[in-house]
Amino acid sequence: MLQQPGSKTIVISGGTDGMGRGTALARLERGDTVVAIGTNEAKGAAVATEAARLGAGARFHFLRADLSSIATVEQVVRQIAAEHPAVDALVLCANRQSPQRRESPEGLEFTFSLYYLSRYLLGHGLREQFDAADNPVIINFASPGLKIGSVNFDDLQAERRYSVLRAQAQCGRANDLLGRAFAEQPSSKARYVLYHPGFTATLGSIGDVKEPVRTIITLLSKVAAKPVDKAIAPMVELIDNPPAERLTAIDRSKKVDLGIKTFDPDKARRLAEVSRQLVLKNYGDTRLLPELDTSGNPG
């Protein structure tokens, strides 16, 4: 299966498991080029084998990378930029639960670094590639529409109080604010879509979850979860026809009211600035950060 004229280049974080893997294979079947980012070499090889079976082996590229590291995100963006002048879609799926608090190589809380900060950095870091595409879109698989959790600016790195559920919920709300910030102060022409697929039949992110919660989630996935192909179908289609709006949030099949408090623009601007300062403090200046305009605002 050769790449057809008009085909797209798709970058997928968490592209070897669950929804990321499903999206990768679905877009390969359509003739696209897919760059899948993941931490597990064996899973990357498995997707490569499936891509070859589809006749798309030459259009599938696996990048082994731990995106909780800012330095690694920078390396990934540099490699993608060198090999793919234009990126039509960035699909953000990478997430992994951690029962105990741990830190990234730069000293930031792991869940925050992987589930939120890597998405912030990839979205801004690939801005030149988005602007070189005809109709680019960023699809962030998170949990818009849910109101559980909040961004705790007084303990953003969970140094005083940590739990896996609290960390996941905080990052869900952080991604809501990330979408709002992208819409209000865009660094590229890409449209931004936040998508909550609901409970899906994928166990890729629960490998570190302790019992009995792991068993409960596994059993629920067998009886109540939506199959991956059905959960991702709307976003697979949306890559071809992104919304006209700067920001769209979808909770399963329903649009989310962007006026609810989880999309508060003041908090979005505050989180964007805090994120910039955390990167500068813990890593240093990098092209991953959005450029500042003459007034000192990203854009």
Secondary structure, 3 states (H helix, E strand, C coil): CCCCCCCCEEEEECCCCHHHHHHHHHHHHCCCEEEEEECCHHHHHHHHHHHHHCCCHHHEEEEECCCCCHHHHHHHHHHHHHHCCCCCEEEECCCCCCCCCCECCCCCEHHHHHHHHHHHHHHHHCHHHHHCCCCCEEEEECCCCCCCCCCCCCCCCCCCCCCHHHHHHHHHHHHHHHHHHHHHCCCCCCEEEEEECCCECCCCCCCCCCCCHHHHHHHHHHHCCECHHHHHHHHHHHCCCCCCCCEEEEECCEECCCCCHHHCHHHHHHHHHHHHHHHHHHCCCCCCCCCECCCCCEC
